[in-house]
Amino acid sequence: MIRLIKYKVLCLSLFVAFCSSNSEQLYAQQNINDTILSYAVIYNGDTIEAKTLPALGLYSRLTAKQMSDRAKWTRLRNAVYVTYPYAKRAGTVMNDMNAQLVKIDSKDARKKYIQSREKELKKEFTDPLTNLSIYQGRVLMKLINRETGNNCYDIIKEYKGSFTARFYQTVAFFFSSSLKQPYDKSGDDAEMEKIVQEVQRMYGYRG
């Protein structure tokens, strides 16, 4: 009986030694390709494996109000894209004319100077403006205010009888609202201002 027990102990010892030997040989055969790198974070002193999950898109139906707001914003964005180039050009012309007219005291000389640019301006602006919708025209009025610092009423008053006045009267022909519309980029016209800045970035306009 004692011999049998000794034999079993000997077999167990040999088995453990064999496994240990093979284990050492297995570890000795491992190389850098056997190591799997993984991101980890330390949370409350514990190192925890971290993984970035793929993006998951969630979709839902828009409410009636959300759809209405989106339609209004899209309409405004389209109108700004159409009219801003005209407002930018008109602002450049107006500001240049104002700078020149400040130097001219004679009414006759002022009239002559304005008329000297009338043909050029009429060719550039009259036809495109007649193709604008009423809504686009209202947006244009606000953008002109933005570019010149003056509302259309003040401009017409300043240049009454000149082509500039007729130009803005052509614009006003489309509108049922007041010519004295202000431009408040931090208030009522904040969304319009964001779209204007988008147009400026896209087409390289300077603010």
Rosetta silent file (secondary structure, phi, psi, omega in degrees, C-alpha in Angstrom):
SEQUENCE: MIRLIKYKVLCLSLFVAFCSSNSEQLYAQQNINDTILSYAVIYNGDTIEAKTLPALGLYSRLTAKQMSDRAKWTRLRNAVYVTYPYAKRAGTVMNDMNAQLVKIDSKDARKKYIQSREKELKKEFTDPLTNLSIYQGRVLMKLINRETGNNCYDIIKEYKGSFTARFYQTVAFFFSSSLKQPYDKSGDDAEMEKIVQEVQRMYGYRG
SCORE:     score description
SCORE:     0.000 S_00000001
   1 L     0.000  -43.426  179.778    0.000    0.000    0.000 S_00000001
   2 H   -62.628  -40.719  179.581    2.806    2.351    0.910 S_00000001
   3 H   -63.162  -38.611 -179.567    4.519    1.588   -2.372 S_00000001
   4 H   -64.418  -42.033  179.005    1.338    2.389   -4.271 S_00000001
   5 H   -64.032  -44.700  178.488    1.028    5.752   -2.557 S_00000001
   6 H   -60.399  -38.729  179.619    4.684    6.553   -3.246 S_00000001
   7 H   -63.804  -42.839  179.221    4.157    5.576   -6.868 S_00000001
   8 H   -64.436  -41.264  178.494    1.163    7.935   -7.177 S_00000001
   9 H   -64.135  -39.916  179.035    3.131   10.777   -5.575 S_00000001
  10 H   -64.353  -42.507  179.165    6.003   10.116   -7.937 S_00000001
  11 H   -63.439  -41.655  179.794    3.664   10.185  -10.964 S_00000001
  12 H   -63.920  -40.884  179.414    2.081   13.431   -9.777 S_00000001
  13 H   -63.712  -43.399  179.212    5.503   14.993   -9.273 S_00000001
  14 H   -64.206  -38.786 -179.816    6.612   13.947  -12.725 S_00000001
  15 H   -64.957  -43.373  178.627    3.370   15.337  -14.250 S_00000001
  16 H   -64.531  -42.535  179.506    3.822   18.697  -12.502 S_00000001
  17 H   -63.211  -40.207  179.928    7.448   18.854  -13.541 S_00000001
  18 H   -64.568  -45.393  179.356    6.490   18.008  -17.130 S_00000001
  19 H   -63.908  -40.128 -179.628    3.798   20.692  -17.244 S_00000001
  20 H   -65.080  -39.439  179.942    6.130   23.218  -15.694 S_00000001
  21 H   -65.201  -44.442  179.808    8.822   22.409  -18.221 S_00000001
  22 H   -66.448  -35.151  179.573    6.399   22.728  -21.139 S_00000001
  23 H   -65.813  -44.062  177.797    5.037   25.981  -19.742 S_00000001
  24 H   -62.230  -38.812  179.005    8.497   27.491  -19.515 S_00000001
  25 H   -66.445  -37.322 -179.622    9.180   26.324  -23.057 S_00000001
  26 H   -65.687  -46.572  178.745    5.872   27.863  -24.240 S_00000001
  27 H   -63.941  -33.960 -178.967    6.632   31.224  -22.663 S_00000001
  28 H   -67.427  -25.804 -178.022   10.122   31.093  -24.086 S_00000001
  29 H   -86.798   -8.438  179.704    8.651   30.728  -27.587 S_00000001
  30 L   -69.667  149.391  177.168    6.409   33.819  -27.279 S_00000001
  31 L  -135.581 -171.424 -175.035    7.361   36.951  -29.213 S_00000001
  32 H   -62.262  -27.765 -179.438    6.106   40.528  -29.755 S_00000001
  33 H   -72.942  -13.875  178.061    3.327   39.323  -32.052 S_00000001
  34 H   -84.929   -4.234 -178.117    1.804   37.375  -29.167 S_00000001
  35 L   -99.481  126.128  179.779    1.139   40.614  -27.264 S_00000001
  36 L  -101.422  117.546  179.426   -2.190   42.388  -27.901 S_00000001
  37 L   -82.798  142.859 -179.301   -2.103   46.137  -27.209 S_00000001
  38 L  -147.382  145.536  174.737   -5.232   47.726  -25.851 S_00000001
  39 L   -71.550  150.339 -179.962   -6.277   51.178  -24.639 S_00000001
  40 E  -147.488  157.300  174.877   -6.957   51.466  -20.944 S_00000001
  41 E  -127.934  153.430  177.021   -8.099   54.000  -18.392 S_00000001
  42 E  -103.178  116.597 -177.635   -7.365   54.265  -14.715 S_00000001
  43 E  -125.076  117.326 -178.618  -10.566   54.537  -12.694 S_00000001
  44 L    52.892   38.932  176.859  -10.408   54.705   -8.893 S_00000001
  45 L    86.900   -9.280  179.777   -6.959   53.174   -8.967 S_00000001
  46 E  -100.226  140.211  175.530   -7.938   50.252  -11.205 S_00000001
  47 E   -90.643  118.236 -174.857   -6.671   49.842  -14.758 S_00000001
  48 E  -120.828  136.184  177.624   -9.632   49.058  -16.993 S_00000001
  49 E   -63.825  138.161 -178.903   -9.581   48.206  -20.686 S_00000001
  50 L  -124.657  138.292  178.528  -11.168   50.945  -22.802 S_00000001
  51 L  -133.991  147.638  176.490  -12.595   50.662  -26.291 S_00000001
  52 L   -95.313  118.620 -179.531  -14.130   53.185  -28.694 S_00000001
  53 L   -79.643  148.843  177.781  -17.493   52.040  -29.929 S_00000001
  54 L   -64.441  153.120 -179.176  -18.540   52.796  -33.527 S_00000001
  55 L   -62.263  143.161 -179.930  -20.846   55.764  -34.066 S_00000001
  56 L  -121.506  117.922  179.935  -24.511   55.037  -33.719 S_00000001
  57 L   -88.257  130.719  177.932  -26.993   57.148  -35.671 S_00000001
  58 L  -114.451  132.846 -177.342  -30.370   57.819  -34.101 S_00000001
  59 L  -126.360  145.111  177.253  -33.238   59.120  -36.198 S_00000001
  60 L  -146.555  161.342  179.057  -36.668   60.378  -35.264 S_00000001
  61 L   -76.558  138.629  177.078  -39.574   62.074  -36.973 S_00000001
  62 L   -74.853  145.802  174.295  -39.660   65.869  -36.838 S_00000001
  63 L   -74.724  168.750  179.620  -42.611   67.511  -35.166 S_00000001
  64 H   -61.265  -39.570  179.462  -44.844   69.844  -37.147 S_00000001
  65 H   -66.826  -42.307  179.140  -43.203   72.864  -35.485 S_00000001
  66 H   -62.940  -40.559  178.205  -39.703   71.567  -36.225 S_00000001
  67 H   -65.573  -38.338  178.535  -40.610   71.009  -39.863 S_00000001
  68 H   -66.307  -44.315  178.879  -42.075   74.523  -40.062 S_00000001
  69 H   -63.055  -40.685  179.586  -38.970   76.072  -38.457 S_00000001
  70 H   -65.166  -39.896  179.194  -36.708   74.135  -40.804 S_00000001
  71 H   -64.723  -40.202  178.817  -38.700   75.288  -43.840 S_00000001
  72 H   -65.133  -43.166 -179.636  -38.461   78.925  -42.696 S_00000001
  73 H   -64.855  -41.673  179.387  -34.713   78.632  -42.122 S_00000001
  74 H   -63.142  -40.505  178.691  -34.183   77.001  -45.532 S_00000001
  75 H   -64.258  -43.227  178.613  -36.179   79.767  -47.207 S_00000001
  76 H   -64.330  -43.452 -179.106  -34.144   82.435  -45.423 S_00000001
  77 H   -61.779  -44.633  178.635  -30.864   80.720  -46.277 S_00000001
  78 H   -62.034  -41.073 -179.337  -31.773   80.491  -49.959 S_00000001
  79 H   -65.298  -40.120  179.024  -32.805   84.172  -50.006 S_00000001
  80 H   -65.181  -43.312  179.308  -29.526   85.278  -48.399 S_00000001
  81 H   -61.065  -36.578 -179.039  -27.484   83.229  -50.878 S_00000001
  82 H   -74.938  -42.334 -169.439  -29.358   84.843  -53.776 S_00000001
  83 H   -95.171  -21.204 -175.113  -29.373   88.453  -52.553 S_00000001
  84 H   -60.693  -40.983  177.396  -26.153   88.889  -50.602 S_00000001
  85 H   -57.095  -37.923  177.171  -23.948   89.377  -53.701 S_00000001
  86 H   -66.995  -43.509 -179.979  -26.263   92.243  -54.782 S_00000001
  87 H   -64.735  -39.387  179.378  -26.228   93.761  -51.311 S_00000001
  88 H   -63.986  -45.552  179.498  -22.447   93.461  -51.125 S_00000001
  89 H   -66.203  -43.279  178.890  -21.987   95.122  -54.502 S_00000001
  90 H   -62.137  -39.948  178.102  -24.569   97.803  -53.712 S_00000001
  91 H   -63.019  -40.664  178.280  -22.835   98.491  -50.403 S_00000001
  92 H   -62.506  -46.382 -179.708  -19.473   98.876  -52.142 S_00000001
  93 H   -64.203  -46.612 -178.353  -20.933  101.276  -54.704 S_00000001
  94 H   -61.449  -45.691 -178.927  -22.878  103.271  -52.106 S_00000001
  95 H   -65.408  -37.266  177.622  -19.937  103.621  -49.753 S_00000001
  96 H   -67.699  -43.116  178.968  -17.667  104.681  -52.608 S_00000001
  97 H   -63.448  -41.610  178.519  -20.212  107.215  -53.859 S_00000001
  98 H   -60.961  -42.093  179.879  -20.663  108.622  -50.368 S_00000001
  99 H   -63.337  -36.155 -179.859  -16.911  109.005  -49.998 S_00000001
 100 H   -76.893  -39.736 -176.811  -16.722  110.899  -53.301 S_00000001
 101 H   -68.888  -25.437  176.460  -19.814  113.043  -52.730 S_00000001
 102 L   -61.005  -29.279 -177.641  -18.464  114.293  -49.408 S_00000001
 103 L   -85.169   -7.169 -176.174  -15.767  116.048  -51.420 S_00000001
 104 L  -110.536  121.151 -177.985  -18.280  117.705  -53.765 S_00000001
 105 L   -94.508  -36.137 -176.793  -20.140  120.795  -52.550 S_00000001
 106 L   -70.288  132.337  178.127  -21.885  121.929  -55.730 S_00000001
 107 H   -63.226  -39.425  179.683  -25.321  120.397  -56.323 S_00000001
 108 H   -64.615  -41.803 -179.938  -24.734  120.419  -60.056 S_00000001
 109 H   -66.850  -37.473  177.935  -21.379  118.686  -59.654 S_00000001
 110 H   -63.948  -43.808  179.769  -22.942  116.086  -57.345 S_00000001
 111 H   -63.409  -40.561 -179.523  -25.704  115.430  -59.850 S_00000001
 112 H   -64.565  -40.870 -179.698  -23.201  115.122  -62.659 S_00000001
 113 H   -64.683  -43.856  179.882  -21.110  112.634  -60.683 S_00000001
 114 H   -62.559  -44.346 -179.963  -24.143  110.464  -59.877 S_00000001
 115 H   -65.245  -27.572 -179.761  -25.285  110.494  -63.494 S_00000001
 116 H   -65.674  -22.076 -179.662  -21.801  109.492  -64.604 S_00000001
 117 H  -106.714   -1.681 -174.100  -22.315  106.138  -62.877 S_00000001
 118 H   -61.197  -47.377 -176.510  -25.990  105.727  -63.661 S_00000001
 119 H   -61.857  -44.046  179.822  -25.610  103.680  -66.828 S_00000001
 120 H   -61.179  -46.240 -177.067  -23.144  101.286  -65.225 S_00000001
 121 H   -69.568  -40.368 -179.543  -25.323  100.742  -62.150 S_00000001
 122 H   -61.947  -43.038  179.486  -28.545  100.404  -64.091 S_00000001
 123 H   -64.212  -35.728 -174.618  -27.045   97.713  -66.294 S_00000001
 124 H   -79.357  -35.866 -169.367  -25.699   95.847  -63.287 S_00000001
 125 H  -111.107  -35.849 -168.730  -28.677   95.954  -60.931 S_00000001
 126 H   -59.561  -52.433 -177.449  -32.031   96.740  -62.554 S_00000001
 127 H   -62.607  -47.580  178.445  -32.630   93.500  -64.474 S_00000001
 128 H   -60.063  -38.010 -176.488  -31.505   91.105  -61.697 S_00000001
 129 H   -67.196  -32.948 -179.143  -33.632   92.902  -59.100 S_00000001
 130 H   -69.504  -12.016  178.823  -36.808   92.593  -61.131 S_00000001
 131 L   -94.934   -0.753  179.503  -36.428   88.801  -60.927 S_00000001
 132 L   -78.636  150.032  173.318  -36.443   88.721  -57.137 S_00000001
 133 L   -79.767  169.558  178.620  -39.439   87.509  -55.171 S_00000001
 134 H   -60.715  -43.707 -178.962  -41.106   89.732  -52.570 S_00000001
 135 H   -64.180  -43.813  178.614  -39.487   87.756  -49.758 S_00000001
 136 H   -62.893  -36.325  178.104  -36.041   87.955  -51.360 S_00000001
 137 H   -64.034  -39.898  177.554  -36.504   91.691  -51.802 S_00000001
 138 H   -63.452  -41.169  177.241  -37.220   92.133  -48.103 S_00000001
 139 H   -63.439  -41.355  178.725  -34.096   90.176  -47.245 S_00000001
 140 H   -60.183  -40.541  178.902  -32.110   92.315  -49.680 S_00000001
 141 H   -58.690  -43.298  179.661  -33.308   95.490  -47.963 S_00000001
 142 H   -66.216  -39.812 -178.962  -31.981   94.241  -44.637 S_00000001
 143 H   -69.288  -33.301  175.279  -28.670   93.197  -46.178 S_00000001
 144 H   -63.456  -41.413  175.788  -28.287   96.608  -47.823 S_00000001
 145 H   -59.906  -41.250  179.688  -28.738   98.124  -44.375 S_00000001
 146 H   -61.579  -41.824 -174.091  -26.056   95.759  -43.092 S_00000001
 147 H   -80.785  -27.521 -175.328  -23.573   96.754  -45.790 S_00000001
 148 H  -108.302  -20.201 -175.523  -24.175  100.512  -45.794 S_00000001
 149 L    80.556    3.893  179.242  -25.320  101.268  -42.248 S_00000001
 150 L  -125.538  143.662  173.611  -28.370  103.060  -43.678 S_00000001
 151 L   -81.232  166.481 -173.977  -31.900  101.822  -44.241 S_00000001
 152 H   -63.707  -31.734  179.129  -33.439  102.150  -47.684 S_00000001
 153 H   -62.904  -46.257 -179.853  -35.643  105.038  -46.639 S_00000001
 154 H   -64.679  -37.125 -179.817  -32.640  107.150  -45.599 S_00000001
 155 H   -65.618  -46.172  179.502  -30.807  106.273  -48.803 S_00000001
 156 H   -62.340  -40.286  179.728  -33.758  107.264  -50.984 S_00000001
 157 H   -62.991  -40.501 -178.533  -34.159  110.463  -48.976 S_00000001
 158 H   -68.261  -39.924 -174.140  -30.474  111.308  -49.411 S_00000001
 159 L  -111.306   27.206 -177.807  -30.387  110.625  -53.143 S_00000001
 160 L   -55.568  130.268 -178.774  -33.916  111.554  -54.128 S_00000001
 161 L    93.700  -11.924 -179.984  -33.998  112.350  -57.845 S_00000001
 162 L   -98.278  171.973  176.937  -30.791  110.400  -58.541 S_00000001
 163 H   -63.561  -34.700 -179.755  -30.370  106.945  -60.008 S_00000001
 164 H   -57.807  -41.766  177.455  -29.546  105.620  -56.559 S_00000001
 165 H   -63.965  -42.106 -179.608  -33.005  106.612  -55.387 S_00000001
 166 H   -65.877  -34.966  177.560  -34.574  104.966  -58.410 S_00000001
 167 H   -60.232  -49.403 -179.017  -32.550  101.845  -57.764 S_00000001
 168 H   -72.046  -27.637  175.082  -33.916  101.493  -54.259 S_00000001
 169 H   -68.613  -33.325  174.320  -37.399  102.416  -55.430 S_00000001
 170 H   -62.563  -41.359  175.979  -37.145   99.512  -57.844 S_00000001
 171 H   -63.304  -47.348 -176.755  -36.360   97.323  -54.860 S_00000001
 172 H   -63.354  -22.265 -179.520  -39.200   98.847  -52.842 S_00000001
 173 L   -56.459  -30.147 -175.898  -41.649   98.084  -55.648 S_00000001
 174 L   -85.688  -11.834 -166.481  -41.709   94.483  -54.499 S_00000001
 175 L  -105.097  143.302  172.869  -42.279   95.116  -50.811 S_00000001
 176 L  -103.379   -0.236 -179.264  -45.381   95.591  -48.736 S_00000001
 177 L   -99.300  176.686 -177.149  -43.320   96.348  -45.633 S_00000001
 178 L   -71.470  145.524  175.527  -41.662   99.538  -44.434 S_00000001
 179 L   -74.260   -8.650 -175.664  -38.523  100.839  -46.110 S_00000001
 180 L   -93.490   26.726 -179.140  -37.186  101.639  -42.637 S_00000001
 181 L   -62.783  127.648  176.705  -36.364   98.048  -41.771 S_00000001
 182 L   -85.384  175.092  174.215  -33.349   97.896  -39.426 S_00000001
 183 L  -127.702  113.155 -176.948  -30.725   95.175  -39.287 S_00000001
 184 L  -117.156   93.081 -174.237  -30.108   93.734  -35.825 S_00000001
 185 L   -69.514  -18.002  179.107  -27.470   91.027  -36.091 S_00000001
 186 L  -100.298   -3.643 -177.122  -27.634   90.264  -32.362 S_00000001
 187 L  -121.833 -111.778 -175.344  -31.436   90.241  -32.177 S_00000001
 188 L   -63.497  -25.362 -175.934  -34.141   89.548  -34.733 S_00000001
 189 L  -105.881   23.153 -178.273  -31.637   89.056  -37.554 S_00000001
 190 H   -62.136  -41.995  179.141  -29.242   86.742  -35.689 S_00000001
 191 H   -65.606  -39.511  178.196  -30.065   83.761  -37.926 S_00000001
 192 H   -63.188  -39.876  179.918  -29.618   85.898  -41.035 S_00000001
 193 H   -63.266  -39.997  177.816  -26.227   87.062  -39.758 S_00000001
 194 H   -61.835  -40.325 -179.957  -25.084   83.452  -39.285 S_00000001
 195 H   -69.102  -39.399  177.203  -26.058   82.659  -42.866 S_00000001
 196 H   -58.939  -44.874  179.256  -24.289   85.806  -44.139 S_00000001
 197 H   -64.334  -33.899  175.380  -21.105   84.683  -42.383 S_00000001
 198 H   -63.987  -44.050  178.362  -21.517   81.254  -43.962 S_00000001
 199 H   -63.060  -41.396 -179.180  -21.767   82.878  -47.409 S_00000001
 200 H   -62.807  -42.689  178.888  -18.714   85.016  -46.683 S_00000001
 201 H   -65.910  -40.999 -175.362  -16.634   81.979  -45.712 S_00000001
 202 H   -69.535  -39.717 -173.812  -17.793   79.963  -48.709 S_00000001
 203 H  -108.982    4.500  174.145  -17.208   82.645  -51.350 S_00000001
 204 L    75.948   23.105  175.505  -14.381   84.590  -49.740 S_00000001
 205 L   -72.104  145.853  174.459  -16.289   87.811  -49.078 S_00000001
 206 L   -92.269  137.012 -178.008  -14.739   90.151  -46.571 S_00000001
 207 L   -70.382    0.000    0.000  -16.996   91.201  -43.717 S_00000001
